[in-house]
Amino acid sequence: MSISETDVNDKSIKEKTNELRTKYPIFIAILERIPDMDLKEAISILVLIDPVRTVLKTHAMRLSFIGEDKALDQIVEEKINELRTKQPMLSGILERFHKMDLKETAIGLLGIDAMESLLKLRMLLILAS
């Protein structure tokens, strides 16, 4: 995703949102909202990006080289429930984690980074106006 700060406008955010919706369908619920988010909503999603990323990384680690681990599964489940309570918009994403294979998890990790960048651009646009 390459938009410079000088290119940030409503149109560019909508274009990037549409591009990301195609690449990362797991994040559609959030991506559809980004062009219309106010600052508070954008920040509330942004602060939850890292915990979601951590859960994705934990899931990827489990799939990559740990295998089945009941204790790790329990930790992931508790974190998912905590995040789901904090931000219902993330529910659709969080519910899919246990069903994701390694490829889908890798796509999710790339998508979360792209979504974070788009949220920051949205915040920049809001702050500049």
Secondary structure, 3 states (H helix, E strand, C coil): CCCCHHHCCHHHHHHHHHHHHHHCHHHHHHHCCHHHCCHHHHHHHHHHHHHHHHHHHHHHHHHHHHCCCHHHHHHHHHHHHHHHHHCHHHHHHHHHHHHCCHHHHHHHHHHHHHHHHHHHHHHHHHHHC
